[in-house]
Amino acid sequence: MTIDMSQFFQVFFDEAEELLAEKEKLLLGIDISSPDPEDLNAIFRAAHSIKGGASTFGLADMAEVTHVLESLLDKIRKGEMVLTSEHVEAFLVAKDILKMQLDGHRLGATVDQDAVADVQMLLQSLSQDAVPANTLEINFPQQKKEPLLAQSYANFFVIELPQLPSDDVNAIVSELGLLGTISRDEAILNNCTLQLETNGTRDDIVAICSFLLDPSDLNITTKDTPQKSVIVGQSEDELGYGFFEPLDMMFPPDAGADSRSVTATDTHHSLLHDSKIAVKKENEKHINSQEASTIRVGIEKVDQIVNLIGELVITQAMLEQRTQDLDPILNERLLSTVAHLTRNTRDLQEAVMSIRMMPMDYVFSRFPRMVRDLASKLGKKVDFITYGASTELDKGLIERIVDPLTHLVRNSIDHGIEMPAIRTQSGKTPTGKLSLSAVHQGGNIVIEVSDDGGGLNRDRILEKAKQSGLAVSESMPDSEVWQLIFAPGFSTAEIVTDVSGRGVGMDVVKRNIAAMGGVVDIRSAKGFGTTITISLPLTLAILDGMSIKVGDEIYILPLGFVMESLQPTAQDVKDINGKGQVIKVREEYLPLIALYECFNIEPKFANPSDGIAVIVEVDGKKAALLVDDLVGQQQVVVKNIESNYRKIPGISGATILGDGGVSLILDVAALLRSAR
């Protein structure tokens, strides 16, 4: 019987990528002078799990690299070698090589075999005293601990393994050790025969062994559970870690150690140790429960569900529209059912949309390594900090935000943060600070890239703008000057490097953010640093909107931007020569944007005092939109209009209303920019 493992390849690829990312994160955060043993164990487990999976699927190249890598890691975690910065650097390079090999198997990408050979040689040279495992060897060191009363188990299995490499046997023994108490059959010293006392089942044993061998090659027999005997205490390390964890220590073959009597002191140690084992098993039970409660689902299936929910929202809106004219007395039960359907549809929509939400850590975790390498390359010292990594964003947006953020972070290191000597002369610490944060604000997520560098140079930006033929003046406010860096081809770098200076990037950043329905804002002070703020909608699929009427047209205004609505008086509206009108709202003058003028529509009310002013706010900037009427509030499904038609100024998308008509969704940020 042969198992077809191809169906599990994608699972391995996904898990290996997660393990590599976790390994890099741990390496970047480890304290070299005093490393946390738990961190070292976690890094080792990541390498060993990848090795086990790679061996299972026949990916020999990855298995070879991880074999050398885990040998070195094993020496360090056991205290046989002292961790150094050279080790950390080598481990990071090995991570990059494994990622390259993983992409080679998954995507068919080119693998640099010379680089693979180089990293293997590097790891082997660092390992120095590596002992080759030429023979099948399972270590049973002499007992040095106080004996414990054996835990009572329901089942006793004898497991005969076929001929396997030493590493594979160690992996199986380690995994089986998590099920209960394992020992070798001393009556069959030259064979791979194990004895397992456990509360698990035969299926549990088969499931573990199936990763490394064909179940048909297993011979599992059941025996009567032996009488309670004395076994030795095991530390957490000896109990085994997890997936394919190698066995470091097991029970000694010394029969005398198994026959010692238990004294009162022994019992005291036994109780202490049993409590530790109980806590560990409870933790493992909790972890296993968590693992069992998650499943991997292809994003295309999630997208299909989201699309169907969108259609359901439209259908529900149509049904609600049809029932508006019904007599509420005669159709009380029907209207009650429709209201119940509306609530359930909203709850279902929110639940499904939450499936698409991912934490920003998916993005943030990519940057510590990049910041470290780039700062080292430029000779700078940078302290990188992240906030709000657990803040969630739609998966479709989170993948598209990676490139813009990458460019902004690189710019902060290259252009923003000064060299250590210059910072010291300015009275700053030699190490610059670069932070990346994310926070929810209403229906948006606000992402900030902030540094404490030299800030933007206003004079240099204006000079470069004039050289580029841009219309500028010395009296321009800083906020407008900073926006010049988003012009195509604009760069203040005097030297072109592989980091920056080619004049491409910032305009692409702004264009990509705008395509996601977001806006970019800059705050900067010379000598104190720069903060770039990106505001994005949480999702592009479904939003809560306010239906407004302008002439005979219905528009959707995203509810997250709406502050209030009011009917202005003639005294509240003032004309500004050549710059339109403003409206006074509680001692504050706001620009008044007449939507009928923006979209060239014949209005019902041209006089502002006859219409309604809707106050909106984007990134702290307010304005009033003049509309004829407020129709109501509803949930709408966003449809991309640009891909089906073309980009329309002031419009971010379209939706289907309950009556089957099409309504345009307003781009509030674009409307406010036009008012400035």
Secondary structure as GFF3:
##gff-version 3
##sequence-region A 1 676
A	DSSP	three_ten_helix	6	8	.	.	.	ID=ss1
A	DSSP	alpha_helix	9	29	.	.	.	ID=ss2
A	DSSP	alpha_helix	37	56	.	.	.	ID=ss3
A	DSSP	alpha_helix	60	77	.	.	.	ID=ss4
A	DSSP	alpha_helix	85	107	.	.	.	ID=ss5
A	DSSP	alpha_helix	113	127	.	.	.	ID=ss6
A	DSSP	beta_strand	147	149	.	.	.	ID=ss7
A	DSSP	beta_strand	155	160	.	.	.	ID=ss8
A	DSSP	alpha_helix	166	177	.	.	.	ID=ss9
A	DSSP	beta_strand	180	184	.	.	.	ID=ss10
A	DSSP	beta_strand	193	198	.	.	.	ID=ss11
A	DSSP	alpha_helix	202	209	.	.	.	ID=ss12
A	DSSP	three_ten_helix	215	217	.	.	.	ID=ss13
A	DSSP	beta_strand	219	223	.	.	.	ID=ss14
A	DSSP	beta_strand	230	232	.	.	.	ID=ss15
A	DSSP	alpha_helix	236	239	.	.	.	ID=ss16
A	DSSP	three_ten_helix	255	258	.	.	.	ID=ss17
A	DSSP	alpha_helix	264	292	.	.	.	ID=ss18
A	DSSP	alpha_helix	299	322	.	.	.	ID=ss19
A	DSSP	alpha_helix	332	356	.	.	.	ID=ss20
A	DSSP	beta_strand	357	359	.	.	.	ID=ss21
A	DSSP	alpha_helix	361	364	.	.	.	ID=ss22
A	DSSP	alpha_helix	367	378	.	.	.	ID=ss23
A	DSSP	beta_strand	381	387	.	.	.	ID=ss24
A	DSSP	beta_strand	392	394	.	.	.	ID=ss25
A	DSSP	alpha_helix	395	400	.	.	.	ID=ss26
A	DSSP	alpha_helix	402	411	.	.	.	ID=ss27
A	DSSP	pi_helix	412	416	.	.	.	ID=ss28
A	DSSP	alpha_helix	420	425	.	.	.	ID=ss29
A	DSSP	beta_strand	431	441	.	.	.	ID=ss30
A	DSSP	beta_strand	444	451	.	.	.	ID=ss31
A	DSSP	alpha_helix	458	467	.	.	.	ID=ss32
A	DSSP	alpha_helix	478	483	.	.	.	ID=ss33
A	DSSP	three_ten_helix	484	486	.	.	.	ID=ss34
A	DSSP	alpha_helix	506	515	.	.	.	ID=ss35
A	DSSP	beta_strand	519	525	.	.	.	ID=ss36
A	DSSP	beta_strand	529	537	.	.	.	ID=ss37
A	DSSP	beta_strand	542	550	.	.	.	ID=ss38
A	DSSP	beta_strand	553	558	.	.	.	ID=ss39
A	DSSP	three_ten_helix	559	561	.	.	.	ID=ss40
A	DSSP	beta_strand	562	566	.	.	.	ID=ss41
A	DSSP	three_ten_helix	570	572	.	.	.	ID=ss42
A	DSSP	beta_strand	573	576	.	.	.	ID=ss43
A	DSSP	beta_strand	580	585	.	.	.	ID=ss44
A	DSSP	beta_strand	588	594	.	.	.	ID=ss45
A	DSSP	alpha_helix	595	598	.	.	.	ID=ss46
A	DSSP	beta_strand	612	618	.	.	.	ID=ss47
A	DSSP	beta_strand	621	627	.	.	.	ID=ss48
A	DSSP	beta_strand	629	637	.	.	.	ID=ss49
A	DSSP	beta_strand	651	656	.	.	.	ID=ss50
A	DSSP	beta_strand	662	666	.	.	.	ID=ss51
A	DSSP	alpha_helix	668	675	.	.	.	ID=ss52
###
